[in-house]
């Protein structure tokens, strides 16, 4: 079903599940950093779509929604078996074609990853609280009617905790690796609205081309633990489900400095799309890897 509408009294229904999924499930692996090793990346992401999927999975054509974000991501080895990871949208810009664009700081995801096995089959468990420091209410004024506005937050206002179990492998005589993970997101509430927990799964394969450029492909999927039948708060992504696929590359620039490129889009081949805008997301970034001298 395809429906077209303009921003109107329906405005409060379209706070969008995209905010809870844009920065949620990143690459997950069983590896942890060695002590004092690190990975630090600054990336810019662009997303634009007029295709919205409701809680029932129906497809609606709306005014075009655009989200741009500047994201800081870092990993650092506290010990050989414990890595701390930060994923922080430094600025998020949101707007419809029929509204002004509003911006704000995003929520901080702080992850602690502990190695369970490290040598033959890298296996890790991670606990990652998401701290609601972003703008939970950020209203954009309509360009059509002065008396209308829509909430386009840069953070969801809710404290939640991800728990992730991940395993990895690499071939000793080939530049090939793989990651597999399962995750559970314990959600809480915002302003009296209680949100449904989520389950995430994913797989990633990577290969080094010509001993120079790493390329990878990923499939991530997310679903709520139970059906959400009433649109209590679309802004916070309650009931969001999707399957995403992505392709990326890491291109060396100078020494430990690299360029990263990534494309991500959505489908229905694991979980059907619900409560989100669907289109491709393009990302470009620069990252630095800190290695121990003996390596």
Short mmCIF file of the C-alpha atoms (twelve columns), coordinates in Angstrom:
data_MODEL
# 
_entry.id   MODEL 
# 
loop_
_atom_site.group_PDB 
_atom_site.id 
_atom_site.type_symbol 
_atom_site.label_atom_id 
_atom_site.label_alt_id 
_atom_site.label_comp_id 
_atom_site.label_asym_id 
_atom_site.label_seq_id 
_atom_site.Cartn_x 
_atom_site.Cartn_y 
_atom_site.Cartn_z 
_atom_site.pdbx_PDB_model_num 
ATOM 1   C CA . UNK A 1   0.000  0.000   0.000  1 
ATOM 2   C CA . UNK A 2   1.366  3.408   -0.967 1 
ATOM 3   C CA . UNK A 3   -0.186 6.564   0.459  1 
ATOM 4   C CA . UNK A 4   0.851  10.170  -0.120 1 
ATOM 5   C CA . UNK A 5   0.237  12.917  2.434  1 
ATOM 6   C CA . UNK A 6   1.547  16.284  3.494  1 
ATOM 7   C CA . UNK A 7   2.685  17.255  6.988  1 
ATOM 8   C CA . UNK A 8   -0.609 17.995  8.716  1 
ATOM 9   C CA . UNK A 9   -2.451 17.070  11.939 1 
ATOM 10  C CA . UNK A 10  -0.908 13.609  11.406 1 
ATOM 11  C CA . UNK A 11  2.472  15.156  12.218 1 
ATOM 12  C CA . UNK A 12  2.845  13.569  15.672 1 
ATOM 13  C CA . UNK A 13  2.580  10.081  14.189 1 
ATOM 14  C CA . UNK A 14  5.750  10.493  12.210 1 
ATOM 15  C CA . UNK A 15  8.466  10.945  14.806 1 
ATOM 16  C CA . UNK A 16  10.134 7.990   13.078 1 
ATOM 17  C CA . UNK A 17  11.887 4.867   14.147 1 
ATOM 18  C CA . UNK A 18  14.958 5.854   12.176 1 
ATOM 19  C CA . UNK A 19  16.547 7.586   15.164 1 
ATOM 20  C CA . UNK A 20  16.831 4.407   17.198 1 
ATOM 21  C CA . UNK A 21  18.372 2.444   14.350 1 
ATOM 22  C CA . UNK A 22  20.773 4.875   12.723 1 
ATOM 23  C CA . UNK A 23  23.506 4.454   15.300 1 
ATOM 24  C CA . UNK A 24  22.434 1.276   17.022 1 
ATOM 25  C CA . UNK A 25  23.932 -1.914  15.638 1 
ATOM 26  C CA . UNK A 26  27.460 -1.382  14.372 1 
ATOM 27  C CA . UNK A 27  30.048 -4.008  13.506 1 
ATOM 28  C CA . UNK A 28  30.325 -6.583  16.292 1 
ATOM 29  C CA . UNK A 29  33.161 -9.065  16.660 1 
ATOM 30  C CA . UNK A 30  34.635 -11.550 19.088 1 
ATOM 31  C CA . UNK A 31  38.002 -9.779  19.075 1 
ATOM 32  C CA . UNK A 32  39.153 -7.345  21.738 1 
ATOM 33  C CA . UNK A 33  41.993 -4.862  21.408 1 
ATOM 34  C CA . UNK A 34  45.379 -5.561  22.928 1 
ATOM 35  C CA . UNK A 35  46.262 -3.349  25.875 1 
ATOM 36  C CA . UNK A 36  46.793 0.297   24.786 1 
ATOM 37  C CA . UNK A 37  45.810 -0.411  21.184 1 
ATOM 38  C CA . UNK A 38  43.071 1.715   19.691 1 
ATOM 39  C CA . UNK A 39  40.795 2.491   16.760 1 
ATOM 40  C CA . UNK A 40  39.343 5.991   16.288 1 
ATOM 41  C CA . UNK A 41  36.991 7.086   13.507 1 
ATOM 42  C CA . UNK A 42  35.123 10.236  12.525 1 
ATOM 43  C CA . UNK A 43  32.426 9.676   9.904  1 
ATOM 44  C CA . UNK A 44  29.685 11.586  8.097  1 
ATOM 45  C CA . UNK A 45  26.427 9.785   7.235  1 
ATOM 46  C CA . UNK A 46  23.647 10.892  4.897  1 
ATOM 47  C CA . UNK A 47  20.157 9.401   4.633  1 
ATOM 48  C CA . UNK A 48  17.098 10.597  2.702  1 
ATOM 49  C CA . UNK A 49  13.779 8.831   2.081  1 
ATOM 50  C CA . UNK A 50  10.065 9.369   1.468  1 
ATOM 51  C CA . UNK A 51  9.209  5.675   2.047  1 
ATOM 52  C CA . UNK A 52  7.906  4.998   5.557  1 
ATOM 53  C CA . UNK A 53  6.910  1.539   6.862  1 
ATOM 54  C CA . UNK A 54  4.276  1.537   9.610  1 
ATOM 55  C CA . UNK A 55  3.947  -0.762  12.619 1 
ATOM 56  C CA . UNK A 56  1.769  -2.997  10.445 1 
ATOM 57  C CA . UNK A 57  4.413  -3.083  7.722  1 
ATOM 58  C CA . UNK A 58  2.396  -0.921  5.309  1 
ATOM 59  C CA . UNK A 59  4.410  1.369   3.058  1 
ATOM 60  C CA . UNK A 60  3.543  5.068   3.035  1 
ATOM 61  C CA . UNK A 61  4.871  7.766   0.734  1 
ATOM 62  C CA . UNK A 62  5.461  10.929  2.755  1 
ATOM 63  C CA . UNK A 63  7.310  14.185  2.448  1 
ATOM 64  C CA . UNK A 64  11.006 13.447  2.081  1 
ATOM 65  C CA . UNK A 65  12.837 12.997  5.369  1 
ATOM 66  C CA . UNK A 66  16.585 13.686  5.523  1 
ATOM 67  C CA . UNK A 67  19.035 12.892  8.279  1 
ATOM 68  C CA . UNK A 68  22.724 13.815  8.291  1 
ATOM 69  C CA . UNK A 69  25.038 12.909  11.163 1 
ATOM 70  C CA . UNK A 70  28.630 13.380  12.274 1 
ATOM 71  C CA . UNK A 71  29.662 10.387  14.393 1 
ATOM 72  C CA . UNK A 72  32.712 9.752   16.564 1 
ATOM 73  C CA . UNK A 73  33.557 6.086   17.160 1 
ATOM 74  C CA . UNK A 74  36.458 4.725   19.184 1 
ATOM 75  C CA . UNK A 75  37.859 1.514   20.680 1 
ATOM 76  C CA . UNK A 76  40.656 1.269   23.244 1 
ATOM 77  C CA . UNK A 77  42.217 -1.751  24.947 1 
ATOM 78  C CA . UNK A 78  42.185 -1.299  28.703 1 
ATOM 79  C CA . UNK A 79  43.723 -4.762  29.028 1 
ATOM 80  C CA . UNK A 80  44.378 -7.543  26.520 1 
ATOM 81  C CA . UNK A 81  40.899 -8.889  27.256 1 
ATOM 82  C CA . UNK A 82  38.851 -5.762  28.041 1 
ATOM 83  C CA . UNK A 83  38.057 -3.093  25.444 1 
ATOM 84  C CA . UNK A 84  36.046 0.079   25.957 1 
ATOM 85  C CA . UNK A 85  34.074 1.361   22.951 1 
ATOM 86  C CA . UNK A 86  32.346 4.726   22.461 1 
ATOM 87  C CA . UNK A 87  29.829 5.498   19.716 1 
ATOM 88  C CA . UNK A 88  28.707 9.127   19.843 1 
ATOM 89  C CA . UNK A 89  26.795 11.166  17.246 1 
ATOM 90  C CA . UNK A 90  28.382 14.583  17.779 1 
ATOM 91  C CA . UNK A 91  25.685 16.259  15.718 1 
ATOM 92  C CA . UNK A 92  22.496 15.020  14.043 1 
ATOM 93  C CA . UNK A 93  20.566 17.098  11.492 1 
ATOM 94  C CA . UNK A 94  16.916 16.126  10.839 1 
ATOM 95  C CA . UNK A 95  14.255 17.622  8.613  1 
ATOM 96  C CA . UNK A 96  11.432 17.000  6.175  1 
ATOM 97  C CA . UNK A 97  11.107 18.663  2.797  1 
ATOM 98  C CA . UNK A 98  8.145  20.494  4.358  1 
ATOM 99  C CA . UNK A 99  9.926  21.614  7.571  1 
ATOM 100 C CA . UNK A 100 12.990 23.426  8.729  1 
ATOM 101 C CA . UNK A 101 16.067 21.372  9.626  1 
ATOM 102 C CA . UNK A 102 16.868 21.012  13.327 1 
ATOM 103 C CA . UNK A 103 20.016 19.610  14.891 1 
ATOM 104 C CA . UNK A 104 21.429 18.436  18.179 1 
ATOM 105 C CA . UNK A 105 23.807 16.153  20.037 1 
ATOM 106 C CA . UNK A 106 23.067 12.415  19.908 1 
ATOM 107 C CA . UNK A 107 22.962 9.805   22.672 1 
ATOM 108 C CA . UNK A 108 26.260 8.264   23.819 1 
ATOM 109 C CA . UNK A 109 26.675 4.497   23.594 1 
ATOM 110 C CA . UNK A 110 29.459 3.330   25.928 1 
ATOM 111 C CA . UNK A 111 30.404 -0.329  25.527 1 
ATOM 112 C CA . UNK A 112 32.594 -2.618  27.631 1 
ATOM 113 C CA . UNK A 113 33.698 -5.763  25.786 1 
ATOM 114 C CA . UNK A 114 35.269 -8.701  27.639 1 
ATOM 115 C CA . UNK A 115 37.042 -11.544 25.824 1 
ATOM 116 C CA . UNK A 116 35.792 -15.004 26.823 1 
ATOM 117 C CA . UNK A 117 38.017 -16.858 24.347 1 
ATOM 118 C CA . UNK A 118 40.815 -15.161 22.479 1 
ATOM 119 C CA . UNK A 119 43.175 -17.509 20.640 1 
ATOM 120 C CA . UNK A 120 41.513 -20.129 18.426 1 
ATOM 121 C CA . UNK A 121 37.887 -18.921 18.360 1 
ATOM 122 C CA . UNK A 122 37.622 -15.298 19.503 1 
ATOM 123 C CA . UNK A 123 34.479 -14.966 21.608 1 
ATOM 124 C CA . UNK A 124 33.393 -11.905 23.586 1 
ATOM 125 C CA . UNK A 125 30.520 -10.521 25.612 1 
ATOM 126 C CA . UNK A 126 29.759 -6.802  25.711 1 
ATOM 127 C CA . UNK A 127 27.565 -4.582  27.867 1 
ATOM 128 C CA . UNK A 128 26.684 -1.232  26.316 1 
ATOM 129 C CA . UNK A 129 24.506 1.341   28.074 1 
ATOM 130 C CA . UNK A 130 23.124 4.120   25.889 1 
ATOM 131 C CA . UNK A 131 23.136 7.354   27.849 1 
ATOM 132 C CA . UNK A 132 20.339 9.774   26.843 1 
ATOM 133 C CA . UNK A 133 22.317 13.001  26.554 1 
ATOM 134 C CA . UNK A 134 20.896 13.984  23.158 1 
ATOM 135 C CA . UNK A 135 17.952 16.255  22.469 1 
ATOM 136 C CA . UNK A 136 14.882 14.140  23.213 1 
ATOM 137 C CA . UNK A 137 12.542 16.928  22.100 1 
ATOM 138 C CA . UNK A 138 13.588 19.056  19.156 1 
ATOM 139 C CA . UNK A 139 10.681 20.536  17.244 1 
ATOM 140 C CA . UNK A 140 10.961 21.556  13.592 1 
ATOM 141 C CA . UNK A 141 8.590  24.240  12.345 1 
ATOM 142 C CA . UNK A 142 6.454  23.454  9.303  1 
ATOM 143 C CA . UNK A 143 7.175  25.460  6.160  1 
ATOM 144 C CA . UNK A 144 3.517  25.063  5.154  1 
ATOM 145 C CA . UNK A 145 1.672  26.153  8.299  1 
ATOM 146 C CA . UNK A 146 3.165  28.398  10.969 1 
ATOM 147 C CA . UNK A 147 1.095  26.724  13.699 1 
ATOM 148 C CA . UNK A 148 2.387  23.203  12.979 1 
ATOM 149 C CA . UNK A 149 5.611  21.533  14.104 1 
ATOM 150 C CA . UNK A 150 7.028  18.014  14.369 1 
ATOM 151 C CA . UNK A 151 9.382  16.492  16.910 1 
ATOM 152 C CA . UNK A 152 12.640 15.409  15.250 1 
ATOM 153 C CA . UNK A 153 14.881 14.468  18.195 1 
ATOM 154 C CA . UNK A 154 18.592 13.782  17.966 1 
ATOM 155 C CA . UNK A 155 18.358 11.412  20.972 1 
ATOM 156 C CA . UNK A 156 15.540 9.176   22.191 1 
ATOM 157 C CA . UNK A 157 15.513 10.338  25.824 1 
ATOM 158 C CA . UNK A 158 15.585 6.753   27.091 1 
ATOM 159 C CA . UNK A 159 18.269 4.853   29.000 1 
ATOM 160 C CA . UNK A 160 18.737 1.377   27.532 1 
ATOM 161 C CA . UNK A 161 21.388 -1.351  27.663 1 
ATOM 162 C CA . UNK A 162 22.650 -3.633  24.892 1 
ATOM 163 C CA . UNK A 163 24.128 -7.058  25.746 1 
ATOM 164 C CA . UNK A 164 26.014 -8.677  22.860 1 
ATOM 165 C CA . UNK A 165 27.641 -12.078 22.389 1 
ATOM 166 C CA . UNK A 166 29.954 -12.205 19.377 1 
ATOM 167 C CA . UNK A 167 32.280 -14.747 17.763 1 
ATOM 168 C CA . UNK A 168 34.869 -14.299 15.021 1 
ATOM 169 C CA . UNK A 169 37.259 -16.257 12.849 1 
ATOM 170 C CA . UNK A 170 40.121 -15.540 10.479 1 
ATOM 171 C CA . UNK A 171 41.940 -17.867 8.109  1 
ATOM 172 C CA . UNK A 172 45.668 -18.297 8.864  1 
ATOM 173 C CA . UNK A 173 46.767 -18.322 5.231  1 
ATOM 174 C CA . UNK A 174 44.170 -16.052 3.654  1 
ATOM 175 C CA . UNK A 175 43.124 -12.424 4.230  1 
ATOM 176 C CA . UNK A 176 39.570 -13.420 5.162  1 
ATOM 177 C CA . UNK A 177 37.597 -12.952 8.387  1 
ATOM 178 C CA . UNK A 178 34.056 -13.383 9.647  1 
ATOM 179 C CA . UNK A 179 31.939 -12.142 12.553 1 
ATOM 180 C CA . UNK A 180 28.672 -13.450 13.992 1 
ATOM 181 C CA . UNK A 181 26.712 -11.908 16.845 1 
ATOM 182 C CA . UNK A 182 23.449 -11.875 18.763 1 
ATOM 183 C CA . UNK A 183 22.300 -8.945  20.914 1 
ATOM 184 C CA . UNK A 184 19.535 -8.043  23.353 1 
ATOM 185 C CA . UNK A 185 18.477 -4.449  23.981 1 
ATOM 186 C CA . UNK A 186 16.873 -3.854  27.379 1 
ATOM 187 C CA . UNK A 187 14.731 -0.750  26.976 1 
ATOM 188 C CA . UNK A 188 13.176 1.413   29.656 1 
ATOM 189 C CA . UNK A 189 10.814 4.375   29.286 1 
ATOM 190 C CA . UNK A 190 10.518 8.048   28.455 1 
ATOM 191 C CA . UNK A 191 7.946  10.379  29.981 1 
ATOM 192 C CA . UNK A 192 5.778  7.508   31.194 1 
ATOM 193 C CA . UNK A 193 5.884  5.487   27.949 1 
ATOM 194 C CA . UNK A 194 7.469  2.026   28.394 1 
ATOM 195 C CA . UNK A 195 9.272  0.614   25.362 1 
ATOM 196 C CA . UNK A 196 9.583  -2.963  24.113 1 
ATOM 197 C CA . UNK A 197 12.921 -4.778  24.318 1 
ATOM 198 C CA . UNK A 198 14.678 -5.717  21.079 1 
ATOM 199 C CA . UNK A 199 16.712 -8.603  19.657 1 
ATOM 200 C CA . UNK A 200 19.452 -8.065  17.086 1 
ATOM 201 C CA . UNK A 201 21.491 -10.534 15.028 1 
ATOM 202 C CA . UNK A 202 24.168 -10.061 12.402 1 
ATOM 203 C CA . UNK A 203 26.895 -11.565 10.264 1 
ATOM 204 C CA . UNK A 204 29.889 -9.974  8.538  1 
ATOM 205 C CA . UNK A 205 32.496 -11.205 6.062  1 
ATOM 206 C CA . UNK A 206 35.643 -9.305  5.153  1 
ATOM 207 C CA . UNK A 207 38.413 -9.812  2.604  1 
ATOM 208 C CA . UNK A 208 41.635 -7.947  1.845  1 
ATOM 209 C CA . UNK A 209 42.001 -7.192  -1.864 1 
ATOM 210 C CA . UNK A 210 45.528 -7.130  -3.326 1 
ATOM 211 C CA . UNK A 211 46.885 -7.073  0.217  1 
ATOM 212 C CA . UNK A 212 45.857 -3.420  0.366  1 
ATOM 213 C CA . UNK A 213 42.117 -2.652  0.674  1 
ATOM 214 C CA . UNK A 214 39.781 -4.358  3.131  1 
ATOM 215 C CA . UNK A 215 36.238 -4.850  1.827  1 
ATOM 216 C CA . UNK A 216 33.314 -6.199  3.852  1 
ATOM 217 C CA . UNK A 217 29.650 -7.084  3.611  1 
ATOM 218 C CA . UNK A 218 27.176 -7.275  6.483  1 
ATOM 219 C CA . UNK A 219 23.637 -8.348  7.222  1 
ATOM 220 C CA . UNK A 220 22.040 -6.970  10.408 1 
ATOM 221 C CA . UNK A 221 18.511 -7.629  11.613 1 
ATOM 222 C CA . UNK A 222 16.454 -6.182  14.463 1 
ATOM 223 C CA . UNK A 223 13.032 -7.061  15.872 1 
ATOM 224 C CA . UNK A 224 11.043 -6.288  19.037 1 
ATOM 225 C CA . UNK A 225 10.537 -9.175  21.456 1 
ATOM 226 C CA . UNK A 226 6.769  -8.743  21.109 1 
ATOM 227 C CA . UNK A 227 4.422  -7.004  18.721 1 
ATOM 228 C CA . UNK A 228 3.682  -3.337  19.308 1 
ATOM 229 C CA . UNK A 229 0.118  -2.757  18.188 1 
ATOM 230 C CA . UNK A 230 -0.460 0.835   19.213 1 
ATOM 231 C CA . UNK A 231 1.659  3.753   18.027 1 
ATOM 232 C CA . UNK A 232 2.330  5.101   21.501 1 
ATOM 233 C CA . UNK A 233 5.437  7.026   20.444 1 
ATOM 234 C CA . UNK A 234 6.908  6.728   16.964 1 
ATOM 235 C CA . UNK A 235 9.659  9.179   17.883 1 
ATOM 236 C CA . UNK A 236 11.396 6.597   20.070 1 
ATOM 237 C CA . UNK A 237 11.211 3.709   17.600 1 
ATOM 238 C CA . UNK A 238 9.029  1.374   19.658 1 
ATOM 239 C CA . UNK A 239 8.221  -1.662  17.510 1 
ATOM 240 C CA . UNK A 240 10.919 -0.969  14.930 1 
ATOM 241 C CA . UNK A 241 12.021 -4.007  12.896 1 
ATOM 242 C CA . UNK A 242 14.227 -4.367  9.829  1 
ATOM 243 C CA . UNK A 243 16.816 -6.313  7.925  1 
ATOM 244 C CA . UNK A 244 19.741 -4.246  6.651  1 
ATOM 245 C CA . UNK A 245 22.586 -5.087  4.310  1 
ATOM 246 C CA . UNK A 246 25.752 -3.078  3.802  1 
ATOM 247 C CA . UNK A 247 28.996 -2.977  1.860  1 
ATOM 248 C CA . UNK A 248 32.124 -1.205  2.997  1 
ATOM 249 C CA . UNK A 249 35.773 -0.601  2.230  1 
ATOM 250 C CA . UNK A 250 38.809 0.605   4.183  1 
ATOM 251 C CA . UNK A 251 41.443 2.295   2.013  1 
ATOM 252 C CA . UNK A 252 44.893 3.143   3.428  1 
ATOM 253 C CA . UNK A 253 45.944 6.789   3.108  1 
ATOM 254 C CA . UNK A 254 49.096 7.240   5.183  1 
ATOM 255 C CA . UNK A 255 50.614 4.891   7.738  1 
ATOM 256 C CA . UNK A 256 47.791 4.034   10.212 1 
ATOM 257 C CA . UNK A 257 45.346 6.570   8.700  1 
ATOM 258 C CA . UNK A 258 42.611 5.114   6.462  1 
ATOM 259 C CA . UNK A 259 39.564 6.211   4.492  1 
ATOM 260 C CA . UNK A 260 36.326 4.300   5.136  1 
ATOM 261 C CA . UNK A 261 33.360 4.088   2.762  1 
ATOM 262 C CA . UNK A 262 30.063 2.360   3.464  1 
ATOM 263 C CA . UNK A 263 26.620 1.903   1.905  1 
ATOM 264 C CA . UNK A 264 23.662 0.520   3.875  1 
ATOM 265 C CA . UNK A 265 20.084 -0.251  2.834  1 
ATOM 266 C CA . UNK A 266 17.064 -2.211  4.083  1 
ATOM 267 C CA . UNK A 267 15.046 -5.254  3.034  1 
ATOM 268 C CA . UNK A 268 12.596 -7.799  4.422  1 
ATOM 269 C CA . UNK A 269 14.471 -11.106 4.083  1 
ATOM 270 C CA . UNK A 270 14.960 -11.764 7.839  1 
ATOM 271 C CA . UNK A 271 12.543 -9.372  9.566  1 
ATOM 272 C CA . UNK A 272 10.023 -7.244  7.688  1 
ATOM 273 C CA . UNK A 273 10.478 -3.472  7.858  1 
ATOM 274 C CA . UNK A 274 8.308  -1.803  10.469 1 
ATOM 275 C CA . UNK A 275 8.309  1.677   11.968 1 
ATOM 276 C CA . UNK A 276 11.174 3.170   10.002 1 
ATOM 277 C CA . UNK A 277 12.064 5.114   6.875  1 
ATOM 278 C CA . UNK A 278 13.781 2.919   4.290  1 
ATOM 279 C CA . UNK A 279 16.472 3.958   1.791  1 
ATOM 280 C CA . UNK A 280 20.204 3.856   1.370  1 
ATOM 281 C CA . UNK A 281 22.603 5.462   3.835  1 
ATOM 282 C CA . UNK A 282 25.963 6.647   2.552  1 
ATOM 283 C CA . UNK A 283 28.899 7.042   4.947  1 
ATOM 284 C CA . UNK A 284 32.399 8.381   4.542  1 
ATOM 285 C CA . UNK A 285 34.972 8.579   7.299  1 
ATOM 286 C CA . UNK A 286 38.592 8.701   8.328  1 
ATOM 287 C CA . UNK A 287 40.018 6.368   10.965 1 
ATOM 288 C CA . UNK A 288 43.300 5.917   12.784 1 
ATOM 289 C CA . UNK A 289 44.604 2.658   14.239 1 
ATOM 290 C CA . UNK A 290 46.993 2.730   17.164 1 
ATOM 291 C CA . UNK A 291 49.189 -0.373  17.248 1 
ATOM 292 C CA . UNK A 292 51.719 -1.489  19.822 1 
ATOM 293 C CA . UNK A 293 55.289 -0.929  18.645 1 
ATOM 294 C CA . UNK A 294 56.280 -4.574  18.767 1 
ATOM 295 C CA . UNK A 295 53.647 -5.289  16.115 1 
# 
